Structures are given as structure tokens and as C-alpha cells.
Amino acid sequence: MHAAIWLPRFQLQAVHRTQPLGKAWLAVLDETSTHAKDKARVLHASEAAERQGVCAGMTASQAQARCAALVFLHRDARLEGEAQRELLHCASLWTPDYESTLPGCCVLNLSHHLRIAGHESATGLKMHEHLQARVLDARIGFATNADLAILAAQAAQPVLVLRDEKEATHFLHHLPVSTLRPSMEKLHVLTLWGVRTLGDLIKLPRAEITSRLGREGMLLWDIAAGGRERLLRLVRQPLGFRDELELEHPIECLEPLMFILRRMLQSLCERLADVWLVAASLLLTLRFEDQGEHQRALHVAEPTRDVELLFRVLHTHLESQSAAAPIKFVALEIVPARPAGNQCQLFERALRDPNRFAETLTQLQALLGTARVGRATLLPSRRTDAFAVVGFNAPSTPAALIAHTPFSLPLRRLRPSPSVQVTLTHGRPDSFRQGRQQHLITQAEGPWLLSGDWWDANSRWDKEVWTVQTDDGVLYQLARQNQHWVLEGTLG
């Protein structure tokens, strides 16, 4: 399903919406700087003026002869651009897939929006009300393809829905040929042939129309026959989500800074909504009067464009910061991402509020320090218990190497590993003492030599591991590092 939003008398609406004159007889002139006023042509006239005999194509003097009270307006490219942006913004509220077809007309592809199916009339009325609140009178048409939707919009009052081929055929049959907006030359030829409606046009052979009227005639016949299946020239906004502000008066307190950041967030989130994206992270930059700079990338636990959630991320970070000089420059940038819907497995539970969890972690880091809050991750080393504390949002690393264990039996590790006194015979353990208890070794396997970080004199390490069995049948793992023996645990 496609929808078309059409603003009738677009150039007149664009000028009149900002210049309400309180008069019913209005016309906008399509004039150039080389034409005198009496040579300028009427581009659009209001309904009241048309009832007085004024129509498009007349010169200004001809129009005023038919309606002495006629007020002429002049085209304004800036106002037309603003009206077109309002039209496209309305389209972006319903789908990211829309094109700017003509000045005052855009087409939306609603094929993937199943919630609209069956509710086209209600959706069209909401679009009409949205634009009416912005002083724009719109007509909305729904049909199976873009060309047919545009024709439906031109005949809508204010919404027209063509749901199937039968309705479309009946609708097209009685439309005048001028609805297709052919060139003046082609329209004159069709008039000479006696073709007044689209029904008259499709009675003529398509090949004959093409041979006589060329490509334009072929396109006119295709649209009159029910429209073409064509791809939309989608509007894609540039993916730049950054706001910055050079302050006239430096800021010394947190409250005015947060007021500025909230306004920036609101503007950036509106841009994200226009292209159906969410914020994955925030990049905050502050510059101070002493030429210092504070820049921090703030990760968002669950990408969102909720202004309040993003505002709390900024507020939590800035509460723990202090500056030696007032702030003179503020910049905020959002790194966008596409929203993703994740479904948990049967026995998994997701966090109820990931952003609230991330905010709590940030507050703990401000109190305890960054290195004291996080999760343990194994380091790619064979050193026993080699791990580091990283943030909960840090990306996962590949599985670390496992320290060598001589047997496949599980090791019940003792933490911390107690010191023992080992007696050696010909370089092999013969017995060891733990506290007051003496253990005689009946069998010893090893040594297994481990080492690492040899390139760094401060962190290099080496280790000698033995697996021994005592006279009571228990298996132990002994280790010597820096000539110091420890009991790492029991096996089995």
C-alpha cells in the first residue's frame, strides 16, 4: 500500500500561510524579473477567485479584469521550502520510506506497516490534522502503487482509499486527462483526438500512443491504465547528529549547562526520529577559558532516543566532574544505530531497565573509582589467576589461555595458596610440611615449567609445577615461584 500527500495550490498555500490577508480573492503570480507585471501569469488562484472566472495561465491584467478585488501574491522560494519540509516531516512520522515527488506532493511506501492496513482512512485523517495544525490544507490518497495514490490524493476530500483493482478502475475511468499533468503540446493533441477522460485514453492502443506521442504518451497511458510499479526515490537525511554552541557568557554551574544539553538532546533526538534511528553513544566536549578541554564518550546500555534517559546519562557523568575554569564551548554528538528487538531465550531474563543499571554503575564508579567497578575477565596468559577488571559494557574478548594442568583430574584450588616447606632429594620433592603436618611423598610427576611476560623485566614470571602423591593416597599440586613453594590445591 502507498499513500500520497498532496497540497493543492501549493505555491499559494506556502505564501498565504505566513501572510494571512483576510481576503478570499487571492492569486499567486509565476513571474520572473524580466517580465512586467501585466505579462506575469497566474500560477494558482483561490477557490473564490476561480468562481469569479480567474484561472491558471491568465496574465495579471486578464485576471484582474474578471475580479477587480483580486489580490496578487508573489512566489517566495524560502516559504515554499519551509512548506515542503513540513510536508516531508509529516511523512517521516509514519515511515522512513518516502519520496519528495513534486513541490507540494510526497509519496509514502507503507507496505511494511501492517498496523496501518485496514485503518487507512483513520491514518489519512491524522495526517490531515497534523498538517492543518501547521496551516497547510492537505489531501491524502491511498492506493496499491505510487502513481495511483497521487491521483487519489488529487480527488480526495480530504482522504480517498482505493483498496482493490475494481475501485481503481472505476475511479480512473472518469478522471479528466488534465489530471495527469501532460505538457501543453500533448494535451492539445489529445483534445484534438477527442480524448477527454482517462477512460477515453486507455481505449486507444498503447503501441499507437507511444509511436505518436513518444515516451510521455506511453507514461500517460500506463498511469491511466492503473499506474506503474516503480521504486521511490527515497529521501535520506544526512547522518550528522552534532550540535555545538559557543557561549557568549561562560558557565560556572551545572544547572545552566544541563539546560543547554537538554535542548541539544531534544533537537538531536528529533533528527534521529526522522530517520528511525536511536542513540548508541554520546560524545560530550567541553572547552574552558583556561584552554583546557574535557571530552568523554558515554556508552548507552540500551540504544534509545528517549530524551530523559539520555539526559540522565549526561547528568550522572557531569555530577562527578569538576573544572578549574568556566565553560565557554559545548558540543554534543550522537553516534546513531538502528533499533534492534531482542527476544530472550526460554531460561534467560534480560535486565528490566538496562539504562538504569548503567546509570547505577556510573554512580558507583564516581564513588569508588573506575578500576573498582566492573566484571572480571581472563587475560590471554598462562599465569595462574590472570584476570583484569573491565566495565560491564566492555566488549567480550576471546577465551583466554588456561594454565597448564598436568592431569585431566579437576583441581580444587586453595585461595590464597598456603606456603609449604618442601624437602628435595636429587632435585625432586621428597616431602613437604604444611604447618605442623608432615606429608611423605611416594610419587612425584614433573616438573612442568611455565613462564610469561619475558619481554618485560618488571612483570616477567616463571613457575615450576609438580604433581605429587602422599603416603595417605592424596594427590597434591605444588608450585615453586621465585624459590618459594606453595600448595596450589588437591586433585581428584
C-alpha positions in Angstrom: 0.0 0.0 0.0 1.2 3.5 -0.9 0.0 6.9 0.3 0.3 10.3 -1.3 0.0 13.6 0.5 -0.8 16.5 -1.8 -1.1 20.2 -1.0 -3.4 21.8 -3.6 -2.4 25.2 -4.8 1.0 24.7 -3.1 2.7 27.9 -4.0 -0.4 29.9 -2.9 -0.6 28.0 0.4 3.1 28.5 1.1 2.8 32.3 0.8 -0.6 32.7 2.3 0.1 30.6 5.5 2.6 33.3 6.7 0.7 36.3 5.2 -3.0 35.9 6.3 -4.7 38.8 4.4 -8.3 38.1 5.4 -9.3 38.2 1.8 -10.9 35.4 -0.3 -9.8 36.6 -3.8 -6.1 35.7 -4.0 -3.8 34.6 -6.8 -0.1 33.9 -6.9 1.9 35.0 -9.9 4.6 32.9 -11.6 6.7 35.9 -12.6 10.3 36.4 -13.4 12.5 39.5 -13.1 12.3 40.1 -16.9 8.5 40.2 -17.1 6.4 43.2 -16.4 3.5 42.8 -14.0 0.9 42.7 -16.9 2.9 39.9 -18.5 3.2 37.7 -15.4 1.0 34.6 -15.4 -1.4 33.4 -12.7 0.1 30.2 -11.2 -2.7 29.4 -8.7 -5.9 31.2 -7.7 -8.1 30.7 -4.6 -11.4 28.9 -4.9 -13.3 32.2 -4.5 -11.2 33.8 -7.3 -11.8 30.8 -9.6 -15.5 31.2 -9.1 -15.1 34.7 -10.4 -13.5 33.4 -13.6 -9.8 33.6 -12.7 -7.8 30.5 -13.7 -4.2 29.5 -14.0 -2.4 30.7 -17.1 -4.1 34.1 -17.3 -2.0 37.3 -17.2 -2.3 39.5 -14.3 -4.4 42.1 -16.2 -6.7 39.4 -17.6 -7.3 38.0 -14.0 -7.9 41.5 -12.6 -10.4 42.2 -15.3 -12.5 39.3 -14.1 -12.1 40.0 -10.4 -11.4 43.7 -9.6 -10.8 42.8 -5.9 -8.2 40.2 -6.7 -5.0 40.4 -4.5 -1.8 39.3 -6.1 0.9 37.4 -4.1 4.4 36.7 -5.3 6.2 33.4 -5.0 8.7 33.0 -2.3 11.3 30.2 -2.6 12.1 30.3 1.1 8.5 29.9 2.2 7.9 27.1 -0.4 11.0 25.3 1.0 9.6 25.6 4.6 6.2 24.2 3.5 7.9 21.3 1.7 9.9 20.5 4.8 6.8 20.4 6.9 5.2 18.0 4.3 8.2 15.7 4.4 8.4 15.9 8.2 4.8 14.7 8.3 5.7 11.8 6.0 8.6 10.8 8.2 6.3 10.4 11.2 4.7 7.4 9.6 7.6 5.7 7.7 11.2 6.2 6.8 10.5 5.2 3.2 9.1 8.3 1.4 10.0 10.4 -1.6 9.7 14.1 -2.4 7.8 13.6 -5.6 6.8 17.1 -6.6 6.7 20.5 -4.9 3.7 20.1 -2.6 3.5 16.3 -3.1 5.2 13.3 -1.5 4.6 9.5 -1.6 4.9 7.1 1.3 5.6 3.4 1.0 3.5 1.7 3.7 3.9 -1.9 2.5 5.8 -2.9 5.7 3.5 -1.2 8.1 0.8 -3.8 8.9 -0.7 -1.8 11.7 -2.0 0.7 9.1 -3.6 -2.0 6.9 -7.4 -1.7 7.3 -7.1 1.7 9.0 -6.1 3.9 6.0 -9.0 6.4 6.5 -8.1 7.0 10.1 -4.4 7.3 9.3 -5.2 9.8 6.5 -7.3 11.9 8.8 -4.4 12.1 11.3 -2.1 13.2 8.6 -4.6 15.8 7.5 -5.0 17.1 11.1 -1.2 17.2 11.6 -0.7 19.5 8.6 -3.8 21.5 9.3 -2.3 22.5 12.6 0.6 23.9 10.6 -1.8 26.0 8.4 -1.5 23.6 5.4 -4.5 22.1 3.7 -3.7 18.6 2.6 -5.3 15.8 0.5 -4.3 12.2 1.2 -4.8 9.2 -1.2 -4.1 5.5 -0.6 -3.7 3.0 -3.4 -1.7 0.0 -4.4 1.0 1.9 -6.3 2.6 5.4 -6.1 1.1 6.8 -9.3 -2.5 5.8 -8.4 -2.0 7.2 -4.9 -1.1 10.6 -6.3 -4.3 10.6 -8.5 -6.4 9.5 -5.5 -4.9 12.4 -3.4 -5.9 14.9 -6.0 -9.5 13.7 -5.9 -9.6 13.2 -2.1 -12.0 15.2 0.3 -9.7 15.0 2.3 -9.0 11.2 2.3 -9.6 8.7 -0.5 -8.7 5.0 -0.3 -8.6 2.7 -3.3 -8.2 -0.8 -1.9 -8.5 -3.0 -4.9 -8.3 -3.0 -8.7 -12.1 -2.7 -9.2 -12.3 0.5 -7.2 -9.2 1.9 -9.0 -10.6 1.1 -12.5 -14.0 2.8 -11.7 -12.1 5.8 -10.2 -9.8 6.3 -13.1 -12.4 5.9 -15.8 -14.0 9.3 -15.2 -10.9 11.4 -14.4 -10.1 14.2 -16.9 -6.9 13.9 -18.8 -5.6 17.1 -17.4 -5.2 15.3 -14.0 -2.1 13.6 -15.4 -0.5 17.0 -16.0 0.7 16.4 -19.6 2.7 19.0 -21.4 0.6 21.7 -23.2 1.6 20.2 -26.6 0.4 16.7 -25.7 -2.7 17.9 -24.0 -3.6 19.9 -27.2 -3.1 16.8 -29.4 -5.3 14.6 -27.0 -8.0 17.3 -27.1 -8.0 17.3 -30.9 -8.4 13.5 -30.8 -11.5 13.9 -28.6 -9.8 12.3 -25.6 -11.3 13.9 -22.5 -11.0 11.3 -19.8 -8.6 8.6 -18.8 -11.2 6.0 -19.9 -11.0 7.5 -23.4 -7.2 7.3 -23.3 -6.9 3.6 -22.4 -9.3 2.7 -25.2 -6.6 3.7 -27.6 -3.8 1.1 -28.3 -0.7 1.6 -26.1 1.7 1.0 -29.0 0.0 3.6 -31.2 0.0 6.1 -28.4 3.7 5.5 -27.9 4.6 5.8 -31.6 2.7 9.2 -31.9 3.3 10.8 -28.6 6.6 9.2 -27.6 7.8 8.3 -24.1 5.5 10.9 -22.4 2.4 9.4 -24.2 3.5 5.9 -23.0 3.8 7.0 -19.4 0.4 8.8 -19.6 -1.3 5.6 -20.9 0.4 3.4 -18.2 -0.8 5.7 -15.4 -4.3 5.9 -16.9 -4.4 2.1 -17.0 -3.7 1.7 -13.3 -0.3 3.0 -12.6 3.2 1.6 -12.8 5.2 -0.4 -10.2 8.2 1.9 -9.7 10.8 2.4 -7.0 10.5 5.5 -4.9 13.4 8.0 -4.8 13.7 7.8 -1.1 14.6 10.9 0.9 17.6 10.1 3.1 18.7 12.8 5.6 22.5 13.2 6.1 23.6 11.2 9.1 25.1 14.1 11.0 24.0 14.3 14.6 26.1 17.0 16.3 25.2 20.3 18.0 27.7 22.8 19.3 27.4 26.2 21.0 30.0 28.9 21.6 28.8 30.7 24.7 28.7 34.4 25.0 28.9 34.2 28.8 30.9 31.4 30.3 29.1 28.9 32.5 30.3 28.1 36.0 27.5 26.0 37.4 26.0 22.6 36.5 22.3 23.7 36.2 22.7 26.1 33.2 24.9 23.6 31.4 22.3 20.8 31.8 19.6 23.2 30.5 21.7 23.7 27.3 22.4 20.0 27.0 18.7 19.1 27.3 17.8 21.4 24.4 20.6 19.9 22.3 19.3 16.4 23.1 15.8 17.3 22.1 16.9 18.6 18.8 19.2 15.6 18.1 16.6 13.1 19.1 14.1 14.7 16.7 16.6 14.2 13.9 17.1 10.6 14.9 13.3 10.0 14.8 13.1 11.5 11.3 15.4 8.7 10.0 14.2 6.0 12.5 17.5 5.6 14.4 18.5 5.5 18.0 21.5 6.7 20.0 24.2 4.1 20.7 26.6 6.5 22.5 27.1 10.2 23.3 30.3 12.2 22.7 30.4 15.3 25.0 33.0 18.0 24.5 33.6 21.0 26.9 36.2 23.7 26.5 37.2 26.0 29.3 38.5 29.6 29.5 42.0 28.3 30.5 42.2 26.5 27.1 41.5 23.1 28.8 39.2 20.6 27.2 37.1 17.7 28.6 35.9 15.1 26.1 34.2 11.9 27.1 32.4 9.2 25.1 29.3 7.9 27.1 28.0 4.5 26.1 24.2 3.9 26.2 23.4 0.5 27.7 20.4 0.0 25.5 20.3 2.3 22.4 17.4 4.7 22.6 16.2 8.2 21.6 14.4 8.8 24.9 15.5 12.3 25.9 15.0 11.7 29.6 17.2 8.6 29.6 20.0 10.2 27.6 19.8 13.3 29.8 20.3 11.2 33.0 23.4 9.6 31.4 24.9 13.1 30.9 23.8 14.3 34.3 25.2 11.3 36.1 28.6 11.8 34.4 28.8 15.6 34.9 27.9 15.3 38.6 31.2 13.6 39.4 33.3 16.1 37.4 34.9 19.4 38.4 36.5 22.1 36.4 39.2 24.7 37.2 37.8 27.3 34.8 34.3 28.3 33.4 33.0 26.6 30.3 33.0 28.6 27.1 32.1 25.9 24.5 29.7 23.0 24.5 29.4 20.3 21.8 27.3 17.1 21.9 27.3 14.4 19.2 25.3 11.2 19.0 26.5 8.1 17.4 23.4 6.6 15.7 22.4 2.9 15.4 19.4 1.0 14.1 16.9 -0.1 16.8 17.1 -3.9 17.4 14.5 -6.0 19.0 15.9 -8.9 21.0 14.0 -11.9 22.2 15.3 -13.7 25.2 15.7 -17.5 25.3 13.3 -19.6 27.4 15.5 -19.7 30.5 17.1 -16.2 30.1 16.0 -13.0 31.7 17.0 -9.6 30.3 17.6 -6.6 32.5 14.4 -4.8 33.3 16.0 -1.4 32.7 19.5 -1.6 31.2 19.9 2.2 31.2 19.0 2.4 34.8 21.6 -0.3 35.6 24.3 1.6 33.6 23.4 4.8 35.5 23.9 3.0 38.8 27.2 1.7 37.7 28.3 5.2 36.7 27.4 6.5 40.1 29.4 3.7 41.8 32.4 4.4 39.6 32.2 8.1 40.7 32.3 7.0 44.3 34.8 4.1 44.2 36.8 4.7 41.1 36.7 3.2 37.6 39.1 0.3 38.4 37.0 -0.9 41.3 33.7 -1.4 39.4 33.2 -3.9 36.7 33.4 -7.6 35.8 36.4 -9.9 35.8 37.7 -11.1 32.5 40.5 -13.7 32.0 43.7 -12.4 30.4 45.3 -14.3 27.5 48.1 -15.7 29.7 49.1 -19.0 31.3 49.7 -17.2 34.5 47.5 -18.6 37.3 44.5 -16.4 38.1 45.5 -13.8 35.4 42.5 -11.5 35.2 41.5 -7.9 34.9 38.5 -5.8 35.9 36.7 -4.2 32.9 33.5 -2.3 32.5 30.2 -4.2 32.2 29.7 -2.7 28.8 33.2 -3.6 27.5 33.2 -5.9 24.5 33.8 -9.6 25.2 37.3 -10.9 24.5 38.2 -14.3 23.1 38.6 -17.1 25.6 41.9 -16.8 27.5 44.6 -19.5 27.7 44.2 -21.9 30.5 47.1 -22.5 32.9 48.7 -25.9 32.3 47.3 -28.7 34.4 49.2 -32.0 34.2 46.3 -34.4 34.6 42.7 -34.3 33.4 41.6 -34.5 37.1 39.9 -31.4 38.5 42.0 -29.1 40.7 40.5 -27.9 43.9 42.4 -24.7 44.1 43.2 -23.2 47.5 42.9 -19.4 47.6 45.1 -18.0 48.8 47.6 -20.8 48.2 49.3 -21.6 51.6 53.1 -21.7 51.9 54.8 -25.0 52.4 58.3 -26.3 53.2 59.5 -28.8 50.6 62.4 -31.2 51.0 64.1 -32.2 47.8 66.1 -35.3 47.0 68.2 -35.2 43.8 66.1 -32.2 42.7 62.7 -33.9 43.2 60.2 -33.3 46.1 60.6 -36.0 48.8 58.2 -34.5 51.5 56.6 -31.2 52.4 55.4 -29.7 55.6 52.2 -27.6 55.9 52.1 -26.0 59.3 52.7 -28.8 61.9 51.7 -31.6 59.5 54.4 -33.5 57.6 53.5 -35.3 54.3 55.7 -38.0 52.8 55.7 -38.1 49.0 55.5 -41.6 47.5 55.3 -40.5 43.8 56.1 -37.2 42.0 55.5 -36.1 38.5 57.1 -33.1 36.9 58.3 -30.5 36.7 56.1 -28.6 34.3 57.8 -25.3 33.6 55.6 -22.2 32.9 56.7 -18.6 32.1 55.4 -15.5 30.6 55.9 -11.7 30.0 59.6 -12.4 29.4 59.9 -9.2 27.4 59.0 -7.0 30.4 61.6 -7.0 33.2 59.0 -5.7 35.8 56.2 -8.3 35.1 58.1 -11.4 33.8 57.4 -14.6 35.7 58.3 -18.2 35.7 56.8 -21.2 37.6 57.6 -24.8 38.3 54.7 -27.1 38.9 54.8 -30.6 40.5 52.0 -33.2 41.0 52.7 -35.4 44.0 51.0 -38.3 45.8 51.5 -38.7 49.5 51.5 -41.8 51.7 47.8 -41.3 52.5 46.9 -41.6 48.8 46.0 -37.9 48.3 47.1 -36.0 45.1 48.5 -32.5 45.6 49.8 -29.8 43.2 52.9 -28.0 44.4 54.3 -24.9 42.7 57.6 -23.1 43.1 58.0 -19.5 42.0 60.9 -17.2 43.0 62.3 -20.1 45.2 59.1 -20.0 47.2 56.9 -23.1 47.4 53.1 -23.1 47.7 50.4 -25.7 47.8 48.0 -24.8 45.0 45.4 -27.4 45.7 44.3 -31.0 45.6 43.5 -33.2 42.6 40.6 -35.6 42.2 
